Amino acid sequence: MLPTPGIVAGLRDVALQRSPDASHTLYGVEASARVIRDRMAGEPRIVLVTGPSGGAAGSDGREAMKLSVIKSRFEKCRTVPNRGPRVTLYARPGRC
């Protein structure tokens, strides 16, 4: 997404505590697992961006928690075919 930031225009990253600009980092700073879980629980849809194989990037427990929330509260609507990152839309059951 870094070379084409327009691809995510209009979306917000519910996992971020501070944006890349605000944190002066390349990817930003993520919130705690509890904050992310609560934010995700309040969303009607989630757009999940993963690597080409579908695997999550991090391994500190936050990624597992994100996937747990998605599996327990959302259903998979569709995955956008792509040669790079995999983009999948999830929504509340019956709302795809």
Residue pairs with C-beta under 8 A, 6 or more apart in sequence:
1 7
1 8
1 49
1 85
2 26
11 47
13 28
14 36
14 39
14 40
14 43
14 46
15 30
15 31
15 36
15 39
15 62
15 66
16 28
16 29
16 30
16 31
17 28
17 29
17 30
17 31
17 32
17 35
18 28
18 29
19 28
20 26
20 27
20 28
22 28
23 29
30 36
30 62
31 39
33 61
33 62
33 65
36 62
36 65
36 66
37 65
37 69
40 46
40 66
40 69
40 70
40 73
41 69
41 73
44 91
44 92
44 95
45 74
45 77
45 89
45 90
45 91
45 92
45 95
46 70
46 74
46 89
46 90
46 91
47 87
47 88
47 89
47 90
48 66
48 70
48 87
48 88
48 89
48 90
49 85
49 86
49 87
50 56
50 57
50 85
50 86
50 88
51 57
51 85
51 86
52 82
52 83
52 84
52 85
52 86
53 86
54 86
56 63
56 66
56 67
57 63
70 90
73 92
74 90
74 91
74 92
74 93
75 90
75 91
75 92
75 93
75 94
75 96
76 88
76 89
76 90
77 88
77 89
77 90
77 91
77 96
78 88
78 89
78 96
79 86
79 87
79 88
79 89
80 86
80 87
80 88
80 89
89 96
